[in-house]
């Protein structure tokens, strides 16, 4: 399994706009081949940061390891 994790800094005062834009983009990301889940959560260390995680298993990836 491949896990992709990204820290996305968000400017103060734009958190709601960012969350709305992510909600709009979420279906596009989730419909990519092999994508199993998409999540967005606030960072504990930096409340304005957003953490995005994508779990994906590309087709044929595991068979290419042998």
Secondary structure, DSSP 4 states (H G I P E B T S, - for coil): -EEEEEEE---TT-HHHHHHHHHHHHHHHHTSTTEEEEEEEE-SS-TT-EEEEEEE--TTTGGGG-
